[in-house]
């Protein structure tokens, strides 16, 4: 959706510029509107929720519908409890329309700077400049595909694609495929390949994941994540170890051992959310997906694993994650840590950049969309409290 005013329309007073028209950007714009603040959402893509439109076909939310809605609009019941990718996209479209959000599509932001008269100045892709008293960066946790740097990659003759370019296992029917990465994306892609006719599916394991049942009857695993998020790490790690042994089969004999690092430790230190079982346990038990050692190198037509095994897959799918990709946009402002993550999030602004907020850059055990909803409201409250009586007008974007 794009709301564009004719060029003859009078200027509109703008409180905040929001970069990114995904769930986080739309959520904060709606929360600001609920407090009487006007946000303009900027995105270089032609439609809202562009990242969700590119995800693989079988993807569903791993968090239940009732805990995944954004501020001010429940996800429609007809979309089911575990909402499919296409329905997430439809919900985001409905959300922007329901809240009458001011979304400017096809408007990319190249760089954020402090404005000469205070506030924030955004340089757009076409070289023009937009300004507002406040800014929110919400370009997404999974922004820039990350591929491990391994020997022989440039001369490997097989097909290699990142999970961000994977759509359906149907395209790999009859093929031998190696999936690299054991997070939710890698394990679900491996299951999808097996179910849609791949001749052989192997899963390269560097670090064994925690695997949890997505739900036990009506009780979704996310409810437990919410309950334990703020408990001491050692307590959660120990409890998760016991629960895992009681509820998840031991797959060690099949090449997927139980993890040695605690569940909450992995979440907090490595952003490694537990794998929700949507078929990987049965696929490994029945041999449809074969865990193997980590990928360490490419060699001509072959790949080399950590245990020295050489394989010749038809394709390698890299489910190796993403970076935030924030350096070109805000790297010069002193607001990122060594990993490229914002040093402040939620309702807090970085000390070096008051009036600039970041939303959607954490991946907590309590669920990303739930935290986006809560943090969007925190940001809207913080901005309302910080706002002066004088509201500057938006410049640099035709209104």
matplotlib code that plots the C-alpha trace (Angstrom):
import matplotlib.pyplot as plt

x = [0.0, 1.2, -0.5, 0.6, -0.8, -0.9, 2.0, -0.4, -1.5, -0.4, 2.6, 1.8, 3.4, 5.5, 6.7, 8.8, 10.3, 10.2, 12.6, 11.1, 7.6, 7.8, 6.0, 8.2, 7.9, 4.1, 3.7, 5.5, 3.7, 0.3, 1.3, 2.4, -0.9, -2.8, -1.0, -1.8, 1.7, 2.1, 4.8, 5.8, 7.0, 9.7, 10.6, 12.4, 10.4, 7.1, 4.9, 4.7, 6.2, 8.7, 10.9, 7.9, 7.0, 10.4, 10.3, 9.9, 6.5, 5.8, 6.7, 4.3, 4.7, 6.3, 4.4, 0.6, -1.8, -3.0, 0.6, 1.7, -0.6, 0.7, -0.7, -4.4, -5.5, -5.8, -4.8, -8.1, -9.2, -9.7, -5.9, -5.5, -3.4, -0.1, -0.3, 1.0, 3.4, 0.9, -1.6, 1.1, 1.6, -2.2, -2.4, 0.4, -1.6, -4.8, -2.9, -1.5, -5.0, -6.8, -4.6, -4.5, -0.7, 1.3, 3.5, 5.8, 6.9, 9.7, 11.4, 14.7, 16.8, 20.5, 21.8, 20.6, 22.3, 21.6, 19.7, 21.3, 18.5, 18.2, 16.0, 17.0, 17.9, 17.5, 19.2, 17.0, 18.1, 17.4, 19.6, 16.8, 16.6, 13.7, 13.7, 11.7, 12.1, 12.4, 13.4, 12.8, 14.9, 13.0, 14.6, 14.4, 16.4, 16.9, 18.2, 21.4, 22.0, 25.2, 27.3, 30.2, 33.6, 35.0, 37.9, 37.1, 33.8, 34.8, 35.7, 32.9, 30.9, 27.7, 24.8, 24.8, 22.0, 21.2, 17.9, 16.7, 16.5, 14.9, 11.2, 10.1, 11.5, 9.6, 12.4, 14.9, 12.9, 15.2, 18.3, 20.9, 20.8, 23.0, 21.3, 23.8, 22.5, 20.3, 18.1, 14.4, 15.0, 17.5, 15.5, 12.3, 13.8, 15.3, 11.9, 10.4, 13.0, 12.4, 8.6, 8.7, 10.8, 14.5, 16.5, 18.6, 18.7, 21.6, 21.8, 25.2, 25.4, 28.0, 26.2, 23.4, 20.2, 17.7, 14.5, 11.2, 7.7, 5.8, 2.9, 1.5, -2.2, -3.4, -0.3, 2.2, 5.9, 6.0, 4.0, 6.9, 9.4, 7.4, 7.3, 11.0, 12.6, 13.6, 14.5, 18.1, 19.9, 21.1, 17.6, 16.1, 19.0, 18.6, 14.8, 15.0, 17.4, 15.0, 12.0, 13.9, 14.7, 11.1, 9.4, 11.9, 13.3, 17.1, 18.4, 22.0, 22.0, 20.9, 23.7, 21.9, 23.0, 21.5, 23.1, 25.7, 25.0, 22.0, 18.9, 18.7, 22.5, 22.3, 19.5, 21.2, 24.7, 24.2, 20.6, 20.0, 16.3, 15.3, 14.1, 10.3, 9.6, 7.5, 8.6, 12.4, 12.3, 10.4, 12.3, 15.6, 14.3, 13.0, 16.1, 14.4, 16.9, 20.5, 22.5, 26.2, 29.2, 29.7, 30.6, 34.3, 35.3, 34.4, 36.6, 35.7, 32.5, 32.7, 32.2, 34.3, 32.9, 34.5, 35.1, 36.8, 33.8, 33.5, 30.1, 29.0, 25.5, 23.6, 22.8, 23.9, 21.3, 22.9, 20.6, 23.3, 21.4, 21.5, 23.2, 21.3, 23.0, 22.8, 26.3, 25.7, 22.6, 23.8, 27.3, 28.8, 26.6, 28.1, 24.9, 26.0, 28.0, 30.8, 28.4, 26.5, 23.5, 21.9, 23.2, 19.8, 16.4, 12.8, 11.8, 15.5, 17.5, 21.3, 23.1, 24.9, 21.6, 18.6, 15.5, 16.5, 14.9, 15.5, 12.8, 12.8, 16.5, 16.2, 15.2, 14.0, 12.7, 9.4, 8.7, 9.8, 6.4, 5.2, 8.3, 7.8, 4.2, 5.4, 8.4, 6.4, 4.2, 7.2, 8.7, 5.4, 5.2, 8.8, 8.4, 5.2, 6.9, 9.9, 8.0, 8.2, 5.4, 7.0, 6.6, 8.8, 7.4, 8.6, 10.9, 12.4, 9.5, 6.7, 3.5]
y = [0.0, 3.5, 6.6, 9.5, 13.1, 15.3, 17.7, 20.7, 19.4, 21.5, 20.2, 17.8, 18.2, 15.1, 14.0, 10.9, 9.3, 5.5, 3.5, 0.2, -1.0, -4.4, -5.5, -3.3, -0.1, -0.5, -1.3, 1.8, 4.0, 2.7, 3.1, 6.7, 7.4, 6.1, 8.9, 11.6, 11.6, 11.5, 9.1, 8.7, 5.2, 5.0, 1.8, 1.3, -1.8, -1.6, -3.2, -3.5, -6.6, -7.2, -9.5, -11.7, -11.9, -13.4, -16.2, -19.8, -21.1, -23.4, -21.0, -20.4, -18.3, -20.3, -18.2, -18.6, -16.1, -14.7, -13.7, -12.4, -9.5, -5.9, -3.0, -2.2, -5.1, -8.8, -11.3, -12.6, -15.9, -17.3, -17.2, -20.1, -20.4, -20.9, -18.1, -18.9, -16.6, -15.4, -14.6, -12.7, -10.5, -10.1, -9.1, -6.5, -5.0, -5.0, -3.4, -0.5, 0.2, -0.2, 2.3, 4.6, 4.7, 7.2, 4.7, 6.0, 3.0, 3.1, 5.6, 4.2, 5.8, 5.9, 7.6, 9.2, 12.3, 14.8, 17.7, 21.2, 22.6, 19.5, 16.5, 14.0, 14.3, 11.4, 11.2, 9.3, 7.1, 9.9, 12.3, 14.4, 14.9, 14.4, 15.8, 15.3, 15.8, 12.0, 8.9, 5.2, 2.5, -0.7, -2.3, -5.8, -8.4, -10.5, -7.9, -9.0, -12.7, -14.0, -16.6, -18.2, -17.6, -21.0, -22.2, -23.2, -21.3, -19.4, -22.5, -24.8, -26.1, -27.1, -24.9, -22.8, -20.6, -18.8, -19.7, -16.2, -17.3, -20.7, -21.0, -24.6, -28.1, -28.9, -27.2, -29.8, -33.0, -35.9, -34.0, -34.6, -31.5, -30.4, -27.9, -25.9, -24.6, -26.0, -23.1, -23.0, -22.1, -24.8, -27.6, -26.6, -26.3, -29.8, -31.2, -29.3, -30.8, -34.3, -34.0, -32.7, -35.4, -34.6, -37.8, -37.2, -34.5, -34.0, -31.4, -30.0, -29.5, -27.2, -26.8, -29.1, -27.1, -27.2, -28.8, -28.1, -29.2, -26.2, -26.9, -29.4, -29.4, -25.8, -24.7, -23.1, -23.2, -19.4, -19.2, -20.9, -18.6, -15.6, -17.0, -17.8, -15.0, -13.0, -15.9, -16.6, -18.2, -21.3, -22.0, -21.9, -23.9, -26.7, -26.8, -26.8, -29.7, -31.8, -30.8, -31.6, -35.1, -35.7, -34.4, -34.7, -38.0, -38.4, -38.3, -38.9, -42.3, -40.5, -37.9, -35.1, -35.1, -33.1, -29.7, -29.2, -25.5, -24.3, -23.2, -19.6, -19.3, -20.0, -17.4, -14.7, -15.2, -16.3, -15.2, -18.9, -19.4, -23.1, -25.0, -25.5, -29.0, -28.9, -32.2, -32.4, -34.9, -37.5, -36.7, -37.5, -40.6, -42.1, -41.2, -38.6, -36.0, -37.2, -35.0, -34.8, -32.8, -29.1, -27.8, -26.7, -26.3, -26.6, -28.5, -28.5, -30.5, -31.7, -30.3, -31.2, -31.8, -31.4, -35.1, -35.3, -36.7, -35.6, -35.2, -34.2, -32.7, -31.2, -28.2, -26.5, -24.4, -22.0, -21.4, -19.5, -16.4, -12.7, -9.6, -6.4, -4.4, -1.2, 0.1, 2.2, 3.7, 4.6, 3.2, 6.7, 7.7, 5.5, 3.6, 0.1, -2.5, -4.6, -7.0, -4.3, -4.5, -1.3, -0.6, 0.5, -0.8, -0.7, 2.6, 3.7, 5.8, 5.5, 8.0, 9.5, 9.9, 11.0, 11.1, 8.0, 4.6, 1.1, -1.5, -5.2, -6.0, -8.5, -12.1, -13.1, -16.4, -14.7, -14.1, -11.4, -10.1, -9.9, -7.9, -5.6, -4.9, -4.1, -2.0, -0.1, 1.1, 2.0, 4.0, 5.9, 6.8, 7.9, 10.0, 11.6, 12.5, 13.9, 15.9, 19.7, 22.1, 23.0, 20.3, 20.8, 20.0, 17.2, 18.3, 16.5, 14.1, 15.3, 15.6]
z = [0.0, -0.8, 0.4, -1.8, -1.8, -4.9, -5.1, -4.6, -1.2, 1.8, 3.8, 6.6, 10.0, 10.6, 14.0, 13.0, 9.9, 10.1, 7.9, 6.9, 6.1, 7.7, 10.9, 13.1, 11.0, 10.6, 14.3, 15.6, 13.1, 14.3, 18.0, 17.3, 15.5, 18.5, 20.5, 18.0, 16.4, 12.7, 11.3, 7.7, 6.8, 4.1, 2.2, -1.0, -1.9, -3.9, -1.2, 2.6, 4.2, 1.4, 3.4, 4.2, 0.5, -0.2, 2.4, 1.4, 0.5, 3.4, 6.1, 9.0, 12.1, 14.9, 17.4, 17.7, 16.2, 19.6, 20.6, 17.2, 16.4, 16.1, 18.1, 17.5, 15.2, 16.0, 13.3, 11.8, 13.2, 9.8, 9.2, 11.7, 14.8, 12.9, 10.3, 6.9, 5.0, 2.5, 5.4, 7.2, 4.1, 3.8, 7.5, 7.1, 4.1, 6.2, 9.1, 7.1, 5.6, 8.9, 10.7, 7.6, 7.8, 5.7, 3.9, 1.1, -1.0, -3.6, -1.3, 0.0, 2.7, 2.2, 5.4, 8.6, 10.1, 12.7, 11.2, 11.2, 13.2, 15.4, 14.7, 12.0, 8.4, 6.0, 2.7, 0.3, -2.6, -5.2, -3.3, -1.7, 2.0, 4.5, 8.0, 11.1, 14.9, 15.5, 13.6, 14.0, 12.2, 11.6, 8.5, 10.0, 11.9, 8.8, 6.4, 4.7, 3.9, 5.6, 3.8, 5.6, 4.0, 3.2, 1.0, -2.6, -2.8, -5.9, -7.9, -6.6, -9.6, -7.9, -7.2, -4.0, -2.8, 0.4, 2.2, 1.3, -2.3, -1.5, -2.3, -2.6, -2.4, -5.6, -7.5, -6.2, -6.8, -7.5, -6.4, -3.7, -1.4, 1.5, 3.9, 6.0, 9.3, 12.0, 13.0, 12.4, 8.7, 8.0, 9.6, 8.0, 4.6, 5.0, 5.8, 2.9, 0.5, 1.9, 1.6, -1.9, -3.5, -3.1, -3.7, -0.6, 2.0, 4.4, 7.1, 8.0, 11.8, 13.4, 16.7, 17.8, 18.3, 21.1, 19.5, 21.2, 20.4, 18.9, 21.2, 23.7, 22.8, 23.1, 25.1, 22.7, 23.5, 23.3, 26.6, 28.4, 26.7, 28.0, 31.5, 31.8, 29.9, 33.0, 35.2, 36.0, 33.1, 35.1, 36.2, 32.7, 31.2, 33.8, 33.5, 29.7, 29.8, 31.9, 29.8, 26.6, 27.7, 28.7, 25.5, 22.6, 21.4, 21.6, 18.1, 18.9, 17.2, 14.0, 14.1, 15.9, 19.6, 22.4, 22.8, 25.4, 25.9, 27.9, 26.0, 27.4, 27.2, 23.5, 23.1, 25.0, 23.7, 20.1, 19.2, 18.7, 19.2, 19.9, 16.8, 16.8, 15.6, 12.5, 11.2, 11.7, 14.5, 12.5, 9.4, 11.1, 12.9, 9.7, 7.6, 5.4, 6.6, 7.5, 9.9, 8.9, 10.1, 9.5, 6.1, 6.1, 2.4, -1.2, -3.6, -7.3, -7.5, -3.9, -0.5, 2.5, 6.0, 9.4, 9.8, 6.4, 4.5, 0.9, -0.7, -4.2, -3.7, -6.6, -4.5, -1.3, 0.6, 3.1, 6.0, 7.7, 8.8, 8.2, 9.4, 10.4, 7.6, 9.5, 8.9, 5.8, 7.3, 10.8, 11.3, 11.6, 14.5, 17.2, 17.8, 16.9, 18.9, 17.6, 16.0, 14.2, 16.5, 18.0, 21.4, 22.6, 21.7, 22.8, 24.4, 24.9, 22.5, 22.2, 24.4, 21.3, 19.4, 21.4, 19.4, 17.3, 18.1, 16.8, 16.7, 15.8, 16.3, 19.1, 18.8, 22.2, 23.5, 24.2, 20.5, 18.1, 17.0, 20.6, 21.6, 18.5, 19.7, 23.2, 22.1, 19.6, 22.4, 24.5, 21.7, 21.1, 24.8, 24.9, 21.8, 23.1, 26.3, 24.4, 21.9, 22.1, 21.4, 18.0, 15.3, 12.2, 8.8, 6.6, 3.7, 0.8, 0.1, -2.3, -0.2]

ax = plt.figure().add_subplot(projection="3d")
ax.plot(x, y, z, "-o")
ax.set_aspect("equal")
plt.show()
